[in-house]
């Protein structure tokens, strides 16, 4: 199956971030640092004109009217510094304000507020595709940004057509990233090795597959916890707002960025391998927010289950695979995958029991592998005639339907503890 082409987000990092960070032209795109007034001025000026016009005369001022006024201000001596900023930055900021007012009048958001003087974390820029420079830069593996010129990417040539809109983002560690939406051509993925696989997420092992494979939990944050504590203590001892405080805050941000990058890299490699090797991926729909408020909150955040499931969903949609999310709170760990009887250990004390035997049929189980096998079987009931179970099927990145419980399905065997065996499916995995 060849996935249909469509818009996809491509995030690039400029080849020379140090040069870009020191380049004073970065102020010209509205990212002027902690004391840069460029970002907030246009927004606040437009908001003030709109509010005064409505209070005094009951009139509605559009972003186009404000854009004409800002163009006139560029010719004055007081606001001559606006000429250094590309017009696309100012225009896009006013478009964002129009969208904010539209959301307010539709009842989806509150009235827009004034912004503080500090520089932003992200700026959106519109690129005119009628110009030759943006197209030529994209073909050479570069991104043309008004006010900054062509930024060379570390990743070489880019897929798809040249973007019409780019977002320049600066993270807490001071690194710059360029995100663009591109139209990518269809591509063919290799044939999967497994027809279906059940995935049980955990803390001891990040994931256990129904094939018996275990993916260890790398615990990225815990491995760097000591260095982070030292850096945060040093930050707490410095005067807030001083130069030394800013330098130490940057060191702490870089340590957090290392944790984030290593975690994201491991998750991307894992989810890509799972999607490439499997046609149908069955997972449990976990209540990650609820678990993040428990005593295991630190380990749950470090494991990043929600990010793993998010990556599985959109990568499966890109590759023409299918993700089936089994309903939460189903006793997949306690249910015997051989006879369907719920005889496994329960409660917090049961978490220490890694191997158990069914009291009905005597079959021995590994706790996590048994859960993965049950998740696979329960998820695959949706692919059978009259399948039951509260599952969510995901295709093209969107949840299609949620089926209710059926009286005769395998889900009932979880609750009534009958001797009905779970359905088996031919195929590997």
VOPAGU-2260 file (C-alpha; in pm, 1 decimal, decimal comma):
REM VOPAGU-2260
SITE   aa  ch    i         X         Y         Z
SITE  UNK   A    0       0,0       0,0       0,0
SITE  UNK   A    1     141,2     337,9    -104,5
SITE  UNK   A    2      37,6     619,8     131,2
SITE  UNK   A    3    -120,3     923,0     -33,2
SITE  UNK   A    4      92,0    1237,1     -57,0
SITE  UNK   A    5      14,6    1520,9     178,1
SITE  UNK   A    6     156,6    1810,1     379,9
SITE  UNK   A    7     416,5    1709,5     636,5
SITE  UNK   A    8     618,2    1903,2     887,6
SITE  UNK   A    9     994,9    1911,8     837,2
SITE  UNK   A   10    1213,7    2049,7    1117,6
SITE  UNK   A   11    1564,4    2159,5    1024,0
SITE  UNK   A   12    1851,4    2293,9    1227,0
SITE  UNK   A   13    2078,2    2554,6    1064,6
SITE  UNK   A   14    2432,7    2439,1    1001,8
SITE  UNK   A   15    2591,6    2727,4    1195,3
SITE  UNK   A   16    2365,9    2803,1    1494,0
SITE  UNK   A   17    2642,7    2998,0    1672,0
SITE  UNK   A   18    2674,0    3236,3    1377,8
SITE  UNK   A   19    2297,7    3276,3    1366,0
SITE  UNK   A   20    2277,5    3338,9    1739,9
SITE  UNK   A   21    2544,4    3609,3    1726,8
SITE  UNK   A   22    2414,7    3762,1    1407,2
SITE  UNK   A   23    2244,0    4089,4    1485,6
SITE  UNK   A   24    2004,4    4026,9    1197,0
SITE  UNK   A   25    1822,1    3778,8    1421,8
SITE  UNK   A   26    1673,3    4087,0    1587,4
SITE  UNK   A   27    1527,6    4183,0    1251,0
SITE  UNK   A   28    1291,8    3884,8    1250,6
SITE  UNK   A   29    1154,3    3975,1    1593,2
SITE  UNK   A   30    1371,6    3741,4    1801,3
SITE  UNK   A   31    1577,4    4003,2    1981,7
SITE  UNK   A   32    1649,2    3823,4    2306,9
SITE  UNK   A   33    1541,1    3915,0    2658,2
SITE  UNK   A   34    1539,3    4290,3    2588,2
SITE  UNK   A   35    1420,2    4293,3    2225,1
SITE  UNK   A   36    1109,8    4510,5    2164,0
SITE  UNK   A   37    1050,6    4402,5    1803,5
SITE  UNK   A   38     816,7    4110,6    1865,5
SITE  UNK   A   39     566,2    4271,2    2100,9
SITE  UNK   A   40     547,6    4621,1    1955,2
SITE  UNK   A   41     347,4    4541,6    1641,4
SITE  UNK   A   42     104,7    4320,2    1833,3
SITE  UNK   A   43      51,0    4575,0    2111,4
SITE  UNK   A   44      19,7    4864,3    1865,6
SITE  UNK   A   45    -247,0    4681,8    1667,3
SITE  UNK   A   46    -434,6    4574,7    1979,7
SITE  UNK   A   47    -432,6    4930,2    2116,1
SITE  UNK   A   48    -567,6    5076,8    1791,6
SITE  UNK   A   49    -843,4    4815,0    1772,4
SITE  UNK   A   50    -949,0    4863,7    2135,1
SITE  UNK   A   51    -951,9    5244,9    2117,7
SITE  UNK   A   52   -1145,3    5248,8    1789,4
SITE  UNK   A   53   -1414,0    5022,6    1932,4
SITE  UNK   A   54   -1443,3    5208,0    2265,7
SITE  UNK   A   55   -1453,5    5557,7    2117,8
SITE  UNK   A   56   -1638,0    5512,8    1787,9
SITE  UNK   A   57   -1771,9    5157,6    1795,2
SITE  UNK   A   58   -1569,7    5076,2    1483,7
SITE  UNK   A   59   -1389,7    4756,5    1394,9
SITE  UNK   A   60   -1034,2    4793,5    1263,8
SITE  UNK   A   61    -889,1    4516,3    1047,8
SITE  UNK   A   62    -532,5    4395,9    1025,4
SITE  UNK   A   63    -506,5    4547,6     676,9
SITE  UNK   A   64    -585,7    4894,6     815,0
SITE  UNK   A   65    -321,7    4856,6    1085,0
SITE  UNK   A   66     -68,5    4731,1     830,2
SITE  UNK   A   67    -117,3    5050,1     625,4
SITE  UNK   A   68     -66,0    5259,3     938,2
SITE  UNK   A   69     252,9    5070,8    1028,6
SITE  UNK   A   70     384,7    5126,6     675,8
SITE  UNK   A   71     338,3    5500,3     728,1
SITE  UNK   A   72     514,5    5486,7    1064,9
SITE  UNK   A   73     822,7    5335,2     900,4
SITE  UNK   A   74     882,6    5669,5     726,6
SITE  UNK   A   75     891,6    5863,5    1053,4
SITE  UNK   A   76    1207,0    5928,3    1252,8
SITE  UNK   A   77    1070,7    5782,8    1576,2
SITE  UNK   A   78     977,3    5444,8    1427,0
SITE  UNK   A   79    1247,1    5420,9    1162,3
SITE  UNK   A   80    1379,1    5102,5    1327,3
SITE  UNK   A   81    1077,3    4920,3    1181,4
SITE  UNK   A   82    1240,4    4936,8     838,0
SITE  UNK   A   83    1500,1    4679,2     950,5
SITE  UNK   A   84    1227,0    4417,0    1002,4
SITE  UNK   A   85    1094,9    4232,4     693,7
SITE  UNK   A   86     738,6    4329,2     611,3
SITE  UNK   A   87     639,6    3960,1     613,3
SITE  UNK   A   88     710,6    3943,7     988,2
SITE  UNK   A   89     489,4    4243,3    1063,5
SITE  UNK   A   90     214,5    4126,7     828,5
SITE  UNK   A   91     209,8    3776,1     973,2
SITE  UNK   A   92     187,6    3914,9    1326,2
SITE  UNK   A   93    -119,9    4114,4    1230,9
SITE  UNK   A   94    -270,2    3806,6    1061,9
SITE  UNK   A   95    -220,9    3617,5    1387,0
SITE  UNK   A   96    -402,2    3897,3    1567,0
SITE  UNK   A   97    -692,0    3873,2    1320,9
SITE  UNK   A   98    -711,9    3500,5    1395,7
SITE  UNK   A   99    -706,1    3571,1    1770,7
SITE  UNK   A  100    -999,7    3811,2    1740,3
SITE  UNK   A  101   -1184,3    3561,1    1521,9
SITE  UNK   A  102   -1144,9    3297,5    1793,1
SITE  UNK   A  103   -1266,2    3549,2    2053,2
SITE  UNK   A  104   -1582,8    3639,8    1862,0
SITE  UNK   A  105   -1650,2    3269,6    1797,6
SITE  UNK   A  106   -1636,1    3202,5    2172,6
SITE  UNK   A  107   -1330,5    2975,1    2153,8
SITE  UNK   A  108   -1085,8    3206,3    2332,7
SITE  UNK   A  109   -1072,7    3512,0    2554,9
SITE  UNK   A  110   -1002,5    3867,8    2446,4
SITE  UNK   A  111    -645,1    3907,5    2315,0
SITE  UNK   A  112    -401,4    4048,1    2567,9
SITE  UNK   A  113     -94,7    4267,9    2542,6
SITE  UNK   A  114     240,5    4093,0    2516,0
SITE  UNK   A  115     546,2    4162,6    2727,9
SITE  UNK   A  116     861,3    4310,5    2584,7
SITE  UNK   A  117    1074,9    3994,9    2586,1
SITE  UNK   A  118    1167,5    3817,8    2264,6
SITE  UNK   A  119     948,1    3527,1    2150,1
SITE  UNK   A  120    1025,9    3159,0    2135,0
SITE  UNK   A  121     894,6    3127,8    1777,8
SITE  UNK   A  122     827,0    3350,5    1477,8
SITE  UNK   A  123     628,8    3259,6    1165,3
SITE  UNK   A  124     734,1    3394,6     827,9
SITE  UNK   A  125     558,3    3378,5     491,7
SITE  UNK   A  126     775,0    3310,4     186,4
SITE  UNK   A  127     676,3    3436,2    -157,4
SITE  UNK   A  128     715,3    3141,0    -394,1
SITE  UNK   A  129     708,7    3370,9    -696,2
SITE  UNK   A  130    1062,6    3476,9    -612,3
SITE  UNK   A  131    1353,2    3273,3    -745,0
SITE  UNK   A  132    1566,2    3276,2    -427,3
SITE  UNK   A  133    1336,1    3060,5    -206,8
SITE  UNK   A  134    1299,2    2789,9    -473,9
SITE  UNK   A  135    1670,9    2782,9    -555,1
SITE  UNK   A  136    1769,0    2767,4    -187,5
SITE  UNK   A  137    1531,0    2478,1    -118,1
SITE  UNK   A  138    1670,1    2274,8    -407,2
SITE  UNK   A  139    2023,6    2326,0    -269,0
SITE  UNK   A  140    1932,1    2203,6      78,9
SITE  UNK   A  141    1881,1    2550,6     224,6
SITE  UNK   A  142    1588,3    2749,6     361,7
SITE  UNK   A  143    1548,5    3109,3     250,3
SITE  UNK   A  144    1430,9    3330,0     537,5
SITE  UNK   A  145    1350,0    3698,9     480,0
SITE  UNK   A  146    1595,0    3909,2     678,8
SITE  UNK   A  147    1839,7    3623,8     731,3
SITE  UNK   A  148    1899,0    3494,7     379,5
SITE  UNK   A  149    1962,6    3128,0     299,4
SITE  UNK   A  150    2018,5    2904,2     603,3
SITE  UNK   A  151    2198,5    2581,1     521,9
SITE  UNK   A  152    2057,6    2270,6     686,0
SITE  UNK   A  153    2262,2    1995,5     846,6
SITE  UNK   A  154    2042,3    1735,1     678,7
SITE  UNK   A  155    2120,6    1813,2     314,8
SITE  UNK   A  156    1850,9    1815,4      46,1
SITE  UNK   A  157    1488,6    1846,9     152,8
SITE  UNK   A  158    1192,7    1636,4      38,9
SITE  UNK   A  159     892,1    1782,5    -136,8
SITE  UNK   A  160     828,4    2128,2    -273,4
SITE  UNK   A  161     955,2    2454,6    -130,0
SITE  UNK   A  162     743,3    2569,6     167,4
SITE  UNK   A  163     521,1    2876,3     169,5
SITE  UNK   A  164     545,4    2928,9     545,6
SITE  UNK   A  165     831,9    2864,4     788,0
SITE  UNK   A  166     853,4    2889,9    1165,5
SITE  UNK   A  167    1180,5    2983,2    1334,5
SITE  UNK   A  168    1191,9    2851,8    1689,7
SITE  UNK   A  169    1446,5    2902,8    1964,2
SITE  UNK   A  170    1448,4    2654,5    2251,3
SITE  UNK   A  171    1553,4    2716,1    2611,0
SITE  UNK   A  172    1910,5    2609,9    2531,6
SITE  UNK   A  173    1942,8    2888,2    2272,3
SITE  UNK   A  174    1932,2    2660,1    1967,5
SITE  UNK   A  175    1748,7    2765,1    1652,9
SITE  UNK   A  176    1521,4    2537,2    1450,3
SITE  UNK   A  177    1334,5    2599,6    1125,8
SITE  UNK   A  178    1004,7    2415,7    1074,2
SITE  UNK   A  179     834,3    2408,4     735,2
SITE  UNK   A  180     521,5    2243,0     596,7
SITE  UNK   A  181     601,5    2070,3     267,7
SITE  UNK   A  182     401,0    1863,0      19,6
SITE  UNK   A  183     573,8    1526,6       2,2
SITE  UNK   A  184     543,0    1278,4    -283,4
SITE  UNK   A  185     412,4     923,4    -215,1
SITE  UNK   A  186     666,9     657,7    -126,8
SITE  UNK   A  187     668,7     281,0     -87,9
SITE  UNK   A  188     741,1     119,3     249,0
SITE  UNK   A  189     895,1    -230,4     272,9
SITE  UNK   A  190     665,4    -525,9     335,2
SITE  UNK   A  191     608,3    -588,7     708,3
SITE  UNK   A  192     766,7    -887,9     881,2
SITE  UNK   A  193     474,3    -933,2    1124,2
SITE  UNK   A  194     102,5    -929,6    1053,3
SITE  UNK   A  195      21,8    -797,4    1402,0
SITE  UNK   A  196     201,7    -728,9    1729,2
SITE  UNK   A  197      76,4    -643,8    2077,2
SITE  UNK   A  198     273,2    -383,2    2273,9
SITE  UNK   A  199     268,2    -362,3    2653,6
SITE  UNK   A  200     422,1     -41,1    2790,2
SITE  UNK   A  201     591,2     -40,2    3128,2
SITE  UNK   A  202     855,9     114,8    3351,3
SITE  UNK   A  203    1095,6    -175,3    3405,4
SITE  UNK   A  204    1096,2    -236,9    3030,0
SITE  UNK   A  205     978,8      48,9    2812,1
SITE  UNK   A  206     789,3    -192,1    2585,4
SITE  UNK   A  207     737,5    -567,7    2569,5
SITE  UNK   A  208     611,9    -718,5    2243,2
SITE  UNK   A  209     388,5   -1020,0    2199,5
SITE  UNK   A  210     677,1   -1177,4    2005,8
SITE  UNK   A  211     872,1   -1194,5    2333,5
SITE  UNK   A  212    1107,0    -906,3    2253,7
SITE  UNK   A  213    1185,3    -662,0    2534,8
SITE  UNK   A  214    1289,5    -300,1    2482,9
SITE  UNK   A  215    1474,2    -180,2    2796,3
SITE  UNK   A  216    1377,5     148,9    2956,0
SITE  UNK   A  217    1682,5     377,3    2913,0
SITE  UNK   A  218    1574,0     617,9    3193,3
SITE  UNK   A  219    1732,3     920,7    3029,3
SITE  UNK   A  220    1645,7    1168,9    3305,9
SITE  UNK   A  221    1760,2     946,4    3590,7
SITE  UNK   A  222    2100,2     893,6    3428,0
SITE  UNK   A  223    2161,6    1271,0    3427,8
SITE  UNK   A  224    1986,8    1348,9    3755,5
SITE  UNK   A  225    2306,5    1412,2    3953,7
SITE  UNK   A  226    2446,5    1663,3    3704,4
SITE  UNK   A  227    2109,6    1838,9    3684,9
SITE  UNK   A  228    2086,4    1872,3    4063,3
SITE  UNK   A  229    2430,6    2028,5    4085,2
SITE  UNK   A  230    2355,0    2273,8    3805,8
SITE  UNK   A  231    2018,3    2369,9    3957,0
SITE  UNK   A  232    2172,5    2426,1    4302,0
SITE  UNK   A  233    2434,1    2653,1    4145,7
SITE  UNK   A  234    2154,4    2843,0    3969,2
SITE  UNK   A  235    1960,8    2888,2    4294,5
SITE  UNK   A  236    2266,3    3045,9    4463,7
SITE  UNK   A  237    2305,1    3321,1    4201,9
SITE  UNK   A  238    2132,3    3658,6    4194,4
SITE  UNK   A  239    1827,8    3637,9    3970,6
SITE  UNK   A  240    1866,5    3853,0    3659,2
SITE  UNK   A  241    2246,2    3884,5    3679,9
SITE  UNK   A  242    2481,7    3782,8    3399,7
SITE  UNK   A  243    2608,0    3482,7    3595,9
SITE  UNK   A  244    2249,3    3377,0    3661,5
SITE  UNK   A  245    2175,9    3389,1    3286,0
SITE  UNK   A  246    2485,7    3185,0    3203,2
SITE  UNK   A  247    2400,6    2922,5    3464,2
SITE  UNK   A  248    2040,0    2909,4    3346,2
SITE  UNK   A  249    2171,7    2836,5    2995,9
SITE  UNK   A  250    2381,0    2548,0    3137,4
SITE  UNK   A  251    2073,2    2398,5    3305,0
SITE  UNK   A  252    1876,2    2437,7    2981,8
SITE  UNK   A  253    2148,9    2257,9    2785,4
SITE  UNK   A  254    2138,9    1963,2    3027,0
SITE  UNK   A  255    1760,7    1940,5    2989,1
SITE  UNK   A  256    1804,5    1962,8    2610,9
SITE  UNK   A  257    2043,9    1666,2    2621,2
SITE  UNK   A  258    1781,8    1460,5    2806,2
SITE  UNK   A  259    1509,5    1564,9    2561,9
SITE  UNK   A  260    1721,1    1496,0    2253,8
SITE  UNK   A  261    1839,6    1150,4    2363,1
SITE  UNK   A  262    1485,6    1051,1    2459,5
SITE  UNK   A  263    1340,2    1175,5    2130,8
SITE  UNK   A  264    1612,7    1000,1    1931,2
SITE  UNK   A  265    1548,5     666,6    2104,5
SITE  UNK   A  266    1170,1     696,2    2060,9
SITE  UNK   A  267    1197,8     786,9    1692,0
SITE  UNK   A  268    1423,2     488,6    1621,6
SITE  UNK   A  269    1195,6     251,4    1814,7
SITE  UNK   A  270     868,4     368,9    1658,8
SITE  UNK   A  271    1017,4     369,6    1308,8
SITE  UNK   A  272    1131,6       8,5    1349,4
SITE  UNK   A  273     794,7    -102,0    1488,2
SITE  UNK   A  274     603,8      64,4    1203,3
SITE  UNK   A  275     836,8     -74,1     935,1
SITE  UNK   A  276     816,3    -432,0    1066,3
SITE  UNK   A  277     445,4    -459,3    1157,8
SITE  UNK   A  278     118,8    -411,5     969,3
SITE  UNK   A  279    -117,8    -388,0    1269,6
SITE  UNK   A  280       4,7    -251,4    1603,9
SITE  UNK   A  281    -215,3    -317,0    1907,2
SITE  UNK   A  282    -152,0     -96,3    2211,1
SITE  UNK   A  283    -329,7     -19,0    2536,2
SITE  UNK   A  284    -491,4     322,7    2564,2
SITE  UNK   A  285    -323,7     433,1    2886,5
SITE  UNK   A  286    -442,4     716,3    3110,2
SITE  UNK   A  287    -102,7     885,4    3101,6
SITE  UNK   A  288    -226,3    1203,6    3272,7
SITE  UNK   A  289    -367,2    1007,9    3563,6
SITE  UNK   A  290     -49,8     803,2    3602,5
SITE  UNK   A  291     155,8    1123,5    3589,3
SITE  UNK   A  292     -18,8    1234,6    3911,2
SITE  UNK   A  293      62,6     916,4    4101,0
SITE  UNK   A  294     368,7     828,4    4308,5
SITE  UNK   A  295     527,9     697,7    3987,1
SITE  UNK   A  296     501,6    1039,1    3819,5
SITE  UNK   A  297     876,2    1088,1    3771,2
SITE  UNK   A  298     925,8     750,9    3605,8
SITE  UNK   A  299     613,5     794,7    3389,5
SITE  UNK   A  300     734,8    1131,5    3259,9
SITE  UNK   A  301    1081,6     989,2    3195,9
SITE  UNK   A  302     938,2     696,4    2997,2
SITE  UNK   A  303     732,9     935,1    2775,9
SITE  UNK   A  304     453,5     688,1    2694,4
SITE  UNK   A  305     234,9     959,9    2545,6
SITE  UNK   A  306     505,5    1067,3    2301,1
SITE  UNK   A  307     569,1     705,1    2202,5
SITE  UNK   A  308     200,1     650,0    2122,9
SITE  UNK   A  309     180,8     980,8    1934,3
SITE  UNK   A  310     475,2     888,1    1714,1
SITE  UNK   A  311     333,1     542,2    1648,7
SITE  UNK   A  312       2,3     693,5    1537,8
SITE  UNK   A  313     128,2     942,7    1282,3
SITE  UNK   A  314     407,3     720,7    1148,2
SITE  UNK   A  315     160,4     436,3    1099,4
SITE  UNK   A  316     -67,1     671,9     904,4
SITE  UNK   A  317     225,5     777,3     684,2
SITE  UNK   A  318     328,4     417,5     613,8
SITE  UNK   A  319     -20,3     278,3     553,6
SITE  UNK   A  320     -17,2      75,6     876,4
SITE  UNK   A  321    -291,5      50,6    1137,8
SITE  UNK   A  322    -288,8     122,8    1510,7
SITE  UNK   A  323    -557,5     -28,3    1735,2
SITE  UNK   A  324    -583,1     116,3    2085,8
SITE  UNK   A  325    -743,2    -122,5    2336,2
SITE  UNK   A  326    -964,5      28,5    2605,1
SITE  UNK   A  327    -790,6     119,5    2931,9
SITE  UNK   A  328    -841,5     -63,2    3262,1
SITE  UNK   A  329    -875,4    -398,5    3085,5
SITE  UNK   A  330    -704,6    -665,6    3304,4
SITE  UNK   A  331    -464,3    -779,2    3034,3
SITE  UNK   A  332    -188,4    -852,0    3287,1
SITE  UNK   A  333    -405,6   -1065,9    3517,7
SITE  UNK   A  334    -584,4   -1258,5    3241,3
SITE  UNK   A  335    -440,4   -1592,3    3134,9
SITE  UNK   A  336    -366,6   -1576,7    2762,9
SITE  UNK   A  337    -420,9   -1954,9    2736,0
SITE  UNK   A  338    -766,3   -1997,8    2894,3
SITE  UNK   A  339    -897,8   -1643,9    2952,9
SITE  UNK   A  340    -932,6   -1679,8    3331,6
SITE  UNK   A  341    -854,8   -1373,2    3545,5
SITE  UNK   A  342    -626,6   -1533,6    3804,7
SITE  UNK   A  343    -312,6   -1316,5    3797,0
SITE  UNK   A  344    -177,2   -1105,1    4084,9
SITE  UNK   A  345    -350,5    -772,8    4146,6
SITE  UNK   A  346    -295,2    -451,5    4341,0
SITE  UNK   A  347      26,6    -269,7    4421,0
SITE  UNK   A  348     170,3    -584,5    4577,8
SITE  UNK   A  349     114,6    -766,4    4250,2
SITE  UNK   A  350     356,0    -533,1    4071,5
SITE  UNK   A  351     647,5    -720,9    4230,2
SITE  UNK   A  352     530,2   -1052,5    4083,6
SITE  UNK   A  353     697,1   -1089,0    3743,9
SITE  UNK   A  354     601,5   -1455,2    3679,3
SITE  UNK   A  355     281,4   -1633,7    3778,6
SITE  UNK   A  356      84,5   -1949,1    3696,3
SITE  UNK   A  357    -284,6   -1972,7    3617,4
SITE  UNK   A  358    -477,4   -2158,0    3888,9
SITE  UNK   A  359    -731,7   -2284,4    3634,5
SITE  UNK   A  360    -512,6   -2432,2    3360,7
SITE  UNK   A  361    -170,0   -2429,6    3527,2
SITE  UNK   A  362      -4,2   -2236,6    3242,7
SITE  UNK   A  363     297,2   -2028,2    3350,5
SITE  UNK   A  364     327,2   -1669,2    3229,9
SITE  UNK   A  365     571,8   -1384,3    3218,5
SITE  UNK   A  366     374,5   -1085,7    3340,1
SITE  UNK   A  367     457,6    -846,0    3055,9
SITE  UNK   A  368     463,0   -1093,5    2766,4
SITE  UNK   A  369     124,2   -1228,2    2877,6
SITE  UNK   A  370     -17,7    -874,1    2876,4
SITE  UNK   A  371     121,9    -807,3    2527,8
SITE  UNK   A  372     -31,6   -1130,6    2393,9
SITE  UNK   A  373    -369,2   -1036,1    2544,1
SITE  UNK   A  374    -349,1    -684,0    2400,4
SITE  UNK   A  375    -281,7    -827,6    2055,5
SITE  UNK   A  376    -568,0   -1078,6    2075,7
SITE  UNK   A  377    -813,8    -823,6    2214,7
SITE  UNK   A  378    -719,4    -566,3    1953,8
SITE  UNK   A  379    -746,1    -812,8    1666,6
SITE  UNK   A  380   -1105,5    -898,3    1762,0
SITE  UNK   A  381   -1196,4    -577,2    1582,1
SITE  UNK   A  382   -1069,3    -733,0    1259,2
SITE  UNK   A  383   -1299,0   -1036,2    1294,7
SITE  UNK   A  384   -1671,1   -1054,4    1204,9
SITE  UNK   A  385   -1874,9    -949,9    1507,4
SITE  UNK   A  386   -1561,7    -837,9    1689,2
SITE  UNK   A  387   -1608,4    -674,5    2025,5
SITE  UNK   A  388   -1407,9    -475,4    2269,7
SITE  UNK   A  389   -1386,1    -106,0    2343,5
SITE  UNK   A  390   -1109,8     -12,5    2099,9
SITE  UNK   A  391   -1018,9     287,7    1890,0
SITE  UNK   A  392    -902,0     225,8    1535,8
SITE  UNK   A  393    -670,4     489,7    1395,6
SITE  UNK   A  394    -616,9     546,7    1024,2
SITE  UNK   A  395    -465,4     846,7     849,2
SITE  UNK   A  396    -379,4     990,5    1189,2
SITE  UNK   A  397    -747,6    1027,5    1294,5
SITE  UNK   A  398    -957,7     812,6    1529,4
SITE  UNK   A  399   -1241,3     667,2    1323,8
SITE  UNK   A  400   -1472,5     498,9    1572,8
SITE  UNK   A  401   -1502,5     359,4    1921,2
SITE  UNK   A  402   -1698,8      36,9    1944,7
SITE  UNK   A  403   -1900,5     -54,8    2251,4
SITE  UNK   A  404   -1891,5    -378,7    2444,2
SITE  UNK   A  405   -2064,2    -678,7    2287,8
SITE  UNK   A  406   -2221,1    -953,2    2493,3
SITE  UNK   A  407   -2055,3   -1245,0    2319,9
SITE  UNK   A  408   -1709,6   -1099,5    2254,2
SITE  UNK   A  409   -1379,2   -1182,8    2415,3
SITE  UNK   A  410   -1405,4    -864,6    2623,0
SITE  UNK   A  411   -1686,1   -1033,7    2816,1
SITE  UNK   A  412   -1451,7   -1317,0    2912,5
SITE  UNK   A  413   -1234,1   -1064,9    3093,2
SITE  UNK   A  414   -1524,4    -967,2    3314,9
SITE  UNK   A  415   -1719,7   -1292,8    3356,9
SITE  UNK   A  416   -1415,0   -1523,5    3385,1
SITE  UNK   A  417   -1551,5   -1783,0    3146,0
SITE  UNK   A  418   -1349,3   -2067,0    2998,2
SITE  UNK   A  419   -1372,6   -1919,7    2649,6
SITE  UNK   A  420   -1027,1   -1904,8    2490,2
SITE  UNK   A  421    -915,5   -1589,5    2312,6
SITE  UNK   A  422    -927,4   -1593,4    1935,1
SITE  UNK   A  423    -612,2   -1691,4    1750,5
SITE  UNK   A  424    -500,7   -1550,6    1418,9
SITE  UNK   A  425    -271,9   -1701,8    1162,0
SITE  UNK   A  426      45,5   -1515,4    1072,6
SITE  UNK   A  427     371,3   -1428,6    1232,7
SITE  UNK   A  428     397,2   -1203,5    1538,4
